Amino acid sequence: MARVELKNIKKIYPVTKEDKRRKRKNEKPQHRTAHLQVTDKGVVAVQEFNLDIADKEFIVLVGPSGCGKSTTLRMVAGLEEISEGELIIDGSLMNNVAPKNRDIAMVFQSYALYPHMTVRENMEFPLQLKKMPKDEIAKKVSETAEILGITEYLDRRPKALSGGQQQRVAIGRAIVREPKVLLMDEPLSNLDAKLRNQMRAEIIKLRKRIDTTFIYVTHDQTEAMTLGDRIVIMKDGYIQQIGTPQEVFVHPANIFVAGFIGSPQMNFFDGALLREGDDYYVRVAGDKVKVGKEKTERLLAKDVQTRPVTLGIRPEHTVIVEEGEGIAAKVDVSEMMGSSVHLHVTADGRDVIIIVPTMAMKRNYGLGDALKISFSGDLVHIFSKEDETNLEY
């Protein structure tokens, strides 16, 4: 129900007096800034964040701990002050608008339910604050509980519910007042694997039933890939790439995105890109493979020349070579995963994972077995050694 625009958003945490004292004495600061930029103004937690979120779009902010995704979400909610830039919701500047006046609801990781209230009372509370008539409150709570499948729990208190049920209540309390924007900060991280899968499916179904713009934060790339219309991948306060799940998986912008998206993560090799006329080849550990047609066209358009590169090949695109040239490898671990076998091997001095469909396994591999591996020139990713960007884009 709302378009959300974030223009050049920046969050700076000021340097404290203790930090200044430590700096004078050349001591390390107590707080960990990882690779975040530190300026005279302080630690820059979010840097040059630009994002235009369409009405009713489901956006997922994803990245490792400390990348700035939750800080960005809290700035949208009004729980963190915006140091620089503009937050615009439905055409209105929101930088200095109080959280309660932004028509935004937030679901936290910790559920944050009132323990002394029943489920019904928890869900009624935000509507009571809006002075809504009692009969209308009862109707909205009943409809929301039906959508989330928690009608039978309305008269129970939170402590009598499981983690998944409590999270449904927290979501219900957020959506019952029909906010313009629904913010969700790692809402499934406290649940076990089975419940996470169930709740992911519930959120997908919920999204189709309510007219709300979603901004969802997670460190779990599986959640990001299954939930988001678009994914915003962050690292050290910067946006690394914005795109659909398909786009960031097939066309990663850099080595970080390539390694972060996909499970198991992409295999990387030191190699060389060879240009021979209007054709390209990649070479790694004696294996030479011709680059696919579409990738060749993109490399030619950028006039990329012969150079050392980092090659990325996903485990499911890494194949065992029965005959001919390939990269020599030795098996460390073989994992039977049901429909596929995960082979952990050492190749070219690196740990490499190969995913082989069980039905395609021609033999069983054990510890120390030697084999050769290769890859398709249509599926290899070619990254710059200098700045780690994808050379095709």
RARAKA-V734787 format. One record per residue. N is the residue number from 1. RES is the residue in one letter. SS is DSSP state (A for helix, B for strand, O for the rest). PHI is phi as a letter, one per 30 degrees, with the letter a starting at -180 (* if undefined). D_CENTER is the distance of its C-alpha to the mean C-alpha in Angstrom with 1 decimal. Layout:
# RARAKA-V734787
n/res/ss/phi/d_center
N/RES/SS/PHI/D_CENTER
N/RES/SS/PHI/D_CENTER
This chain:
# RARAKA-V734787
n/res/ss/phi/d_center
1/M/O/*/23.4
2/A/O/a/22.4
3/R/O/c/21.1
4/V/B/b/19.1
5/E/B/b/19.5
6/L/B/c/18.2
7/K/B/c/20.6
8/N/B/h/20.5
9/I/B/d/19.2
10/K/B/b/19.8
11/K/B/b/19.9
12/I/B/b/22.6
13/Y/B/c/23.7
14/P/B/e/27.4
15/V/O/d/29.1
16/T/O/d/31.2
17/K/A/d/34.9
18/E/A/d/34.1
19/D/A/d/31.7
20/K/A/d/34.5
21/R/A/d/37.1
22/R/A/d/35.1
23/K/A/d/34.6
24/R/A/d/38.4
25/K/O/c/39.0
26/N/O/h/36.4
27/E/O/c/34.6
28/K/O/d/30.8
29/P/O/d/29.0
30/Q/O/d/28.2
31/H/O/d/24.7
32/R/O/c/22.1
33/T/O/c/20.6
34/A/O/h/18.9
35/H/O/c/18.7
36/L/O/d/18.7
37/Q/B/d/21.5
38/V/B/c/24.6
39/T/O/c/27.2
40/D/O/d/30.5
41/K/O/d/28.9
42/G/B/k/26.4
43/V/B/d/22.9
44/V/B/d/20.5
45/A/B/d/17.3
46/V/B/b/15.9
47/Q/B/b/17.5
48/E/B/h/18.4
49/F/B/d/15.6
50/N/B/b/16.6
51/L/B/a/15.1
52/D/B/c/17.3
53/I/B/c/16.1
54/A/O/d/18.7
55/D/O/e/20.6
56/K/O/i/19.1
57/E/O/d/15.8
58/F/B/c/12.7
59/I/B/c/9.9
60/V/B/c/6.4
61/L/B/c/5.4
62/V/B/b/2.5
63/G/O/l/5.0
64/P/O/d/8.2
65/S/O/e/10.8
66/G/O/i/12.9
67/C/O/d/10.7
68/G/O/j/11.9
69/K/A/d/9.2
70/S/A/d/11.7
71/T/A/d/14.6
72/T/A/d/13.6
73/L/A/d/13.5
74/R/A/d/16.8
75/M/A/d/18.3
76/V/A/d/17.9
77/A/A/d/19.4
78/G/O/j/22.2
79/L/O/d/21.7
80/E/O/b/21.2
81/E/O/d/23.6
82/I/O/d/22.4
83/S/O/d/24.1
84/E/B/b/24.2
85/G/B/j/23.3
86/E/B/b/23.4
87/L/B/c/21.6
88/I/B/b/23.3
89/I/B/b/23.1
90/D/O/h/25.4
91/G/O/i/27.3
92/S/B/c/28.0
93/L/B/d/27.1
94/M/O/c/25.6
95/N/O/e/25.6
96/N/O/c/28.6
97/V/O/d/28.4
98/A/O/d/28.3
99/P/A/e/25.4
100/K/A/d/27.8
101/N/A/c/28.8
102/R/O/c/25.4
103/D/O/h/25.4
104/I/B/b/21.9
105/A/B/b/21.0
106/M/B/b/18.4
107/V/B/c/17.4
108/F/O/c/17.0
109/Q/O/d/15.8
110/S/O/c/19.5
111/Y/O/i/20.8
112/A/O/h/23.5
113/L/O/d/26.2
114/Y/O/d/29.8
115/P/O/d/31.5
116/H/O/d/35.0
117/M/O/c/34.1
118/T/B/d/33.9
119/V/A/e/31.0
120/R/A/e/33.1
121/E/A/d/33.8
122/N/A/d/30.2
123/M/A/d/29.4
124/E/A/d/32.6
125/F/A/e/32.2
126/P/A/d/30.1
127/L/A/d/32.5
128/Q/A/d/35.4
129/L/A/d/34.3
130/K/O/d/34.4
131/K/O/i/38.0
132/M/O/d/37.4
133/P/O/e/40.4
134/K/A/d/40.4
135/D/A/d/40.9
136/E/A/d/37.9
137/I/A/d/35.8
138/A/A/e/36.9
139/K/A/d/36.1
140/K/A/d/32.5
141/V/A/d/31.8
142/S/A/d/33.4
143/E/A/d/31.5
144/T/A/d/28.1
145/A/A/d/29.0
146/E/A/d/30.0
147/I/A/e/26.7
148/L/A/c/24.8
149/G/O/i/27.6
150/I/O/b/28.7
151/T/A/e/32.2
152/E/A/d/33.9
153/Y/A/c/32.3
154/L/O/e/33.3
155/D/O/c/36.2
156/R/O/c/34.4
157/R/B/c/33.1
158/P/A/e/29.5
159/K/A/d/30.9
160/A/A/c/32.3
161/L/O/c/28.9
162/S/O/d/26.3
163/G/A/e/22.7
164/G/A/d/21.5
165/Q/A/d/24.5
166/Q/A/d/23.9
167/Q/A/d/20.3
168/R/A/d/21.9
169/V/A/d/24.5
170/A/A/d/22.1
171/I/A/d/20.4
172/G/A/d/24.0
173/R/A/d/25.2
174/A/A/d/22.5
175/I/A/d/23.1
176/V/O/d/26.9
177/R/O/c/27.7
178/E/O/h/25.8
179/P/O/d/23.8
180/K/O/d/22.8
181/V/B/b/19.2
182/L/B/c/17.4
183/L/B/c/14.9
184/M/B/b/13.1
185/D/B/c/12.0
186/E/O/h/10.6
187/P/O/d/13.6
188/L/O/c/13.5
189/S/O/d/13.1
190/N/O/d/17.0
191/L/O/c/17.7
192/D/O/d/18.7
193/A/A/e/17.2
194/K/A/d/19.6
195/L/A/d/19.1
196/R/A/e/15.3
197/N/A/d/16.0
198/Q/A/d/18.7
199/M/A/d/16.9
200/R/A/e/14.1
201/A/A/d/17.1
202/E/A/d/18.8
203/I/A/d/16.1
204/I/A/d/16.2
205/K/A/d/20.0
206/L/A/d/20.1
207/R/A/e/18.2
208/K/A/d/21.0
209/R/A/c/23.7
210/I/O/b/23.0
211/D/O/c/23.1
212/T/O/b/20.4
213/T/B/d/17.6
214/F/B/c/14.3
215/I/B/b/11.8
216/Y/B/b/9.3
217/V/B/c/7.4
218/T/B/a/5.8
219/H/O/c/5.5
220/D/O/c/5.9
221/Q/A/d/4.6
222/T/A/d/7.8
223/E/A/d/7.3
224/A/A/d/4.8
225/M/A/d/7.5
226/T/A/d/10.3
227/L/A/c/10.0
228/G/O/d/9.1
229/D/O/d/12.0
230/R/B/b/9.9
231/I/B/c/6.4
232/V/B/c/6.7
233/I/B/c/5.6
234/M/B/c/7.8
235/K/B/a/10.3
236/D/O/h/13.6
237/G/O/i/13.6
238/Y/B/c/13.3
239/I/B/d/11.2
240/Q/B/c/10.9
241/Q/B/a/10.4
242/I/B/b/10.3
243/G/B/a/11.1
244/T/O/d/11.3
245/P/A/e/9.6
246/Q/A/d/13.0
247/E/A/d/13.3
248/V/A/d/10.4
249/F/A/d/11.5
250/V/A/d/15.2
251/H/O/b/15.3
252/P/O/d/13.0
253/A/O/d/14.3
254/N/B/a/14.8
255/I/A/d/15.0
256/F/A/d/11.9
257/V/A/d/9.6
258/A/A/e/12.0
259/G/A/d/11.9
260/F/A/d/8.3
261/I/O/c/7.7
262/G/O/j/10.5
263/S/O/b/12.4
264/P/O/d/14.8
265/Q/O/d/13.6
266/M/O/d/15.7
267/N/B/d/19.2
268/F/B/b/20.5
269/F/B/b/24.2
270/D/B/d/26.4
271/G/B/a/28.4
272/A/B/b/30.3
273/L/B/c/30.1
274/L/B/c/33.6
275/R/B/c/34.9
276/E/B/b/38.1
277/G/O/i/39.5
278/D/O/c/37.0
279/D/B/c/35.2
280/Y/B/b/32.5
281/Y/B/b/32.2
282/V/B/c/29.9
283/R/B/b/31.6
284/V/B/b/30.3
285/A/O/h/32.7
286/G/O/i/35.5
287/D/B/c/33.5
288/K/B/c/33.8
289/V/B/b/31.8
290/K/B/d/32.3
291/V/O/d/29.2
292/G/O/d/28.7
293/K/A/d/30.3
294/E/A/d/27.3
295/K/A/d/25.8
296/T/A/d/29.4
297/E/A/d/29.8
298/R/A/d/26.8
299/L/A/d/28.0
300/L/A/d/31.5
301/A/A/d/30.5
302/K/O/c/29.2
303/D/O/h/32.3
304/V/O/d/30.4
305/Q/O/c/33.1
306/T/O/e/33.5
307/R/B/a/31.5
308/P/B/d/29.7
309/V/B/b/26.0
310/T/B/c/23.1
311/L/B/c/22.6
312/G/B/c/19.5
313/I/B/b/20.2
314/R/O/d/17.9
315/P/A/e/19.7
316/E/A/d/20.5
317/H/A/c/22.1
318/T/B/c/24.1
319/V/B/b/27.6
320/I/B/d/30.7
321/V/B/c/33.7
322/E/O/d/37.0
323/E/O/b/39.3
324/G/O/i/39.2
325/E/O/d/37.1
326/G/O/a/33.8
327/I/B/c/32.0
328/A/B/d/33.8
329/A/B/b/31.8
330/K/B/b/32.8
331/V/B/d/31.3
332/D/B/c/30.1
333/V/B/b/28.6
334/S/B/b/28.7
335/E/B/c/26.5
336/M/B/d/27.5
337/M/O/c/24.6
338/G/O/j/26.8
339/S/O/d/26.0
340/S/B/b/25.2
341/V/B/c/26.1
342/H/B/c/23.9
343/L/B/c/26.1
344/H/B/c/25.3
345/V/B/b/27.6
346/T/B/c/28.6
347/A/B/b/29.0
348/D/O/h/30.0
349/G/O/i/29.5
350/R/B/b/25.8
351/D/B/d/24.2
352/V/B/b/23.2
353/I/B/c/21.9
354/I/B/c/23.6
355/I/B/c/22.8
356/V/B/c/26.1
357/P/B/e/26.9
358/T/A/e/29.5
359/M/A/d/32.0
360/A/A/c/31.8
361/M/O/d/32.6
362/K/O/c/36.1
363/R/O/a/36.7
364/N/O/c/35.4
365/Y/O/c/34.2
366/G/O/b/34.9
367/L/O/e/34.5
368/G/O/i/35.9
369/D/O/d/36.3
370/A/B/c/36.2
371/L/B/a/34.6
372/K/B/b/33.4
373/I/B/b/30.1
374/S/B/a/29.2
375/F/B/a/26.8
376/S/O/d/27.2
377/G/O/d/27.5
378/D/O/d/25.6
379/L/O/c/22.4
380/V/O/d/22.5
381/H/B/c/20.1
382/I/B/c/22.2
383/F/B/c/21.0
384/S/B/d/23.2
385/K/O/d/24.6
386/E/O/d/25.0
387/D/O/c/21.8
388/E/O/i/19.4
389/T/B/d/18.7
390/N/B/d/19.1
391/L/O/d/22.8
392/E/O/d/22.7
393/Y/O/b/21.1
